[in-house]
């Protein structure tokens, strides 16, 4: 099926573009987001390492501000071409190196424009528009050279709505997981730190769990394209596995295989404790897989996470380019262990919280895979849809 196309420049009625001198920053105020806050995995921007501006700067410095359902598109750097929707209400302003596109709804719906910009077809064009410089960048002048699939209106609206609704469901699950994490950590701190019983046994962190260091996976290359698994590295704990991930043979000892729901602790460079939410993979060096035959997952996870701030402080004192901790630092981290009956009572509370978090992660992965598999097929017409008003 041949699908018509339309230039990105023909789909917008306004573009918020705040290029120019660097915006003045204050210690607190209105959030200023940068390109690191925009990625193709989240429906809305994430607030990471944000800066702040004053009310006066908000009113007088910027040319314009995004409004709900604008589409933010990054123009420069490793995140070049990343796309997010502007939420309602808008609680931020945008920095340089990105624009907010306002769809001309007589021509295209915001949700379809959002979905089209996220499609592999358009992302490929963005990545290949400018390959001359060291830092990839996109210019507003390039928008006339970016072409979006433009099927009939009923199909466009169907694609936009289904992409948005699936993305919103994924976003809600992510938000629920943040709430679950915060609740678990708050209760844990209250009951195991502030209100810990005097008769609870004191142990070392490495006595309640096994901290298995990963493999030097470059020594275990895949023998073919079938019997292989992606390699889990430190960076993947934040950004997830990608097409650029390294591969290793799947014929390694099974203890080095990481499954969704395993507790992973990066002990070097960026120290992170996480319940892994990605696909099956092989544990790389500088990562611990944290397990226990005696204590429940929530117990070893929350104790390891509780000590994370201390571990980070230790790593920062190391006179190396890559801060890290040692196994004796695990031994120096003390934990309090309740009685067996007490542990059973706590397990009834914390167990379901962590189980729900893991279940949500699995649902997120299923929804994401379904959405991202369906989008290019709908865009290309490989999958046909029937909608109200269709003649098919």
N, C-alpha and C positions, 0 to 999 in steps of 0.2 A: 504494500500500500504506500503510495506517495503522499507525504504530509507536507503541506505548505509551510513556509518559514516566514519569520518577521524579524527585522533587526531590533536589537534591544533599544536603540535610540528612538524607535517609533512606538514604544510601549509605555513611555513615562510622560507625565505632565509636569513633573518638578523633580529636581535633584538637589538634595542637601549636600553641599560641598564646602567644607571649612578649611580648605588649604590656605597656607599662609604662615605667618609667624607663630611660634609656639605659644600656646595658651598659658596665661599665668595660673599657677597652682597654689592652693592653700592647704592647711592641715585637715580641714573637715568642711563638708558642704555638699554640693551636688556632685554625683559621681561622673567622672570622665572616663569613658571606656576607650581602649585602644584595640589594635588588631588582634592581640592575644585573647581578647574576650569573645571573638567571633570564630566559630568553627562550623563545619558541616554536620556535626553530630548532635547539636542542640538546636531546639526550635528557637529559643531566644538567647541573647547574649549571656555569657557567664561572667560573674563579677570577680575576676582574678587580678590581683595587683593593680586595682583601680587607683586613680588619683582623684583629686577633688578641686572644684572651682567654687568661687563665691557667687552669691546671687547677683551681684553687680556685673560680674563677668558673664554670667548666663544671659543677662538682659542686653548687654552692650557689645560684647566681643564677637559673638558668632553671627554669621550671615543668616542662618536659619537653623531650626531644630527638627529632628524627626518626629513624626506623629504615629499613633498606632496603625499597624499594618503596612507601614513603609518597609522596604526590604534593604537591609544593610549589606553592602558588598565591599569587601576589602580589596585594596588596589595594589598592595606592595608587600614584599617579603615572603616568608615561608607560608603564610596564611593567605597569599594572593588568591582571590577568587572565592574565599569563604563567604557564606551567605547565612544570615539569620533574619528572623522576623522581628519587628519592633513590637513590644508588648503594650498592653493597656492596663494600667497607666504607664507612661514613660517616666522613668526615674533616673535618667542619665542624659548626658550629651556625648556626641561623638567627636573623637580627635581627628587628626590628619590621617591620611593614607586609607580612608574609607569614605564611602558616600552612602546616603540613604535615598533609595529610588522610590518615587511615588507613582504607582501604577495609574495609567489613564484607564479608568474602568469602562469607558466606552469601547476600548480596544481589548483590554485584557484584565482579568481579575487579579488582585494581589496574591491570592493563594496559588494561582496557576503560574504567575511570574516567579514566585518563590520556588515552586517545584521545578520549573524549567531551568532556572539558574543552578539548581542543585543537580540536575541531570548530568550523567557522564558525557553526554553529547556536548553540552555547553561548557562543562568544566574542562574538557579536552581543548576546546577552542581557546578558553581563557589561558590555559597553561602554555599554549603554543603561539599566542599573539605576539609576545615579545620574548625572545630568547637571546637578545644581544648583550644584555647587561649581566653583571654578577648577581644583582638583586632583582628578582622578577618583579615587574610592575605593569599595571594596567592604567590606561588613561581614559578620561571621558570621551576623548576623540576616537577611541577604539570601539565605542558602543555601536557605531554604525557597521562595524565589521563582525559583531557578535550576532549570530542568528539562532533564534529559538524555534522549535517546532510549533506550528500554529494550525492545529486541526480546527474543525468547526466548533462553534461556541459551546454546544452541549458537551462535547468530549473534553474541551478545555476546563469547563466548570467541574465536570466529574473528576478529572485528574487532580485539579487543584484542591477540591474538597476532600478527596480520599487521602491525598498526601498530607494535608494539614491535619485532618482528624487522627491519622495514625501517628503523626509527629506529636500532636498534643497528648495522646495517650502515653507515648514514650516519655514525654516531658513530665506528666503527672506521676508516672512510676518513679522517675528520677527524684522528684520532689518528695514523694512518699519515702523513698529510701533515705534521703537526708534527714527526714523527721525520725525514722526508725533508728538511724545511727545516733542522732542527738539524744533521743530518749534513752537508748541503751547506755550511752556514755554517762549521762546524767545520773541514772539510777545506779550504775556501777560505782561511780565516784561517791555517791551518798552512802551506799551500803557496804562497800568494800574498803573505802578509804576513811570517810568521815565517821561512820558508825561501825567500823570493824570491831568484832568481839575480841576481848583479851585472850580467850582460850583458843582462838583460831591458830592453826599451825603456820609458822613462817617458813617459807621455802625460797629458793632462788628461781628466777624465771626459767633457767635452763633445766630445772628439775621437774617442772610441770609440763614441758613440751620439748620436742625434738626440733632443732633448728638445722635443717638439711641445706647445705650450700649447693648451689647449682653447678652445672658442668661448664667446662670450656667448650662450648658447643661447636666452635670452629674445628675441633678435633673429631666431630661426629657428623660429617657432611651427609646429605641424603644420597642414597645409591640410585634413586630414580625419582620421578615426579609423583609416584603413587604412595610409596612407603616413606612418607615424610611428615613433619609437623613444624609449624612456625616456632621460632625461638622467642621466649619471653625475656625481654631485657628491661632495665630500669625505666627507660622512657615510656615503655608500653603500659606501665601501671597508671599513667595519667592519660595518655593519648589512645591507648588500645593498639592492638595489632593492626597492621595495614599491608597493602600490596608490596611495600618496600621492606617488610620484615624479613630477617634471615630465616633459613630453613635448616633443619637437622633431621637425621634419620629417626624414624619412630622405633627403631630397634635398640633403644637405650633401656637401661634398668627402669622398670615401671615406677620406682619411687621418685624419679625425676620428671615424670609426666604431671602436668598441672591441669586440673579440671576446674570448671566453673564451680565456685564455692570454696576453693582451697584458700587458706590464709597465707599470704605472701608478704615478706618483709625485706625491703631493699636496705642493706646495711652499709652501702657505700654511695658516695655522691649525694643524690637526693634521697634522704631517708623517708620511706613511706611504709605504712602498714595497711594492707588492703585485703578484703575478701575478693578474690579474683572473679571478675564478671565477664571474662571473654571466653574465647573458644579453647579447645584442648591444645596444649602446647608443651614445649620442653623448657625446663628451668635452666636459665643461664647462670653463670657465675655472678657473684655480687648480690645474689638474691637468696633468701632463705625461704624454704617451704616449711611452714610451722604446723606440726601435727602432734597429737597426743593419743596414746592408747588408754589413758587413765582419766583424763579430764575432758569435759565437753568443749566443742569448738568455740563457743561464745566466751568461755572462761580464758582460754589461752589467747584469743584474739583481743579481748578487752584489756587484759593485763599487759600484753605487748604494746598495744596502742597507748595505754596509760603511761608507759615508760618512754614513749617516743620522744617527747620534748627533752628528756634527760639525755637520750641517745644522740639527738641532734646537737645538743650543747657539747657533748663529748667529741663528736665528729668535727665540730668547728675548731676545736683546739689542736687538731692534728696538723703538723707542719708539712702537709702534702697538698698537691693541687686537687686531690679528690678526698675529702673528708670521709672517715669511716669509723666503725666501731670494731672491737675485737670480741672474741668469745668470752673473755674474762669480764667484759662489760655486761654481758647477759647474766653472768653469775653474780655480779654486783647489784643486779636489779631484784629487789625483794618483793615477794607476793604473800598475800594472806589467804590461807585455804580453810574454808569452813568445814564443819563435820559432814559426814556422808549424808545425814538426814537434812542438814542445812543446804548442802549442794543440790539435793533433789528439789527442795523448795525453790531455790533460785533458778534451777533449770526450767521450772514451769513458767517462769517469767521471761528469762533471757532467751531460752531456746526458741520459742515461737517468733521472737523479734528477729533473730538472725536467720531463721528458716524463711521468714517472709521476705527478708532482704534478698536472700539467694533466689527465691522463687520469682521475685520481681525482676532480678537481673536476667533470669532465663527468659521471662516474658519480653523484656526489652530487646534481647537479642533476636528472638523470634519475630517480633514486630518489625524491627529494623531490617532484618534480612528480607522479610516479605515485602516491605515498602520499597526497598532499594532494588529488589529483583523485579517488582511489578512496574516501577516508574519507567524504565527505558522501553519496556514492551508496550506500555500504553502510549508513550510518546511517539514511538515508531509506527504504531498501528498494528504491531505483531499480535497484540491482544485487542480484540474488538469488544466494545461495550454497548449495551443497550441502555438508553436513558429515556426519560419522559420527553416526548416530542421527536424521538428518533424515528426515521423511516425504515430502519432495519428490523 
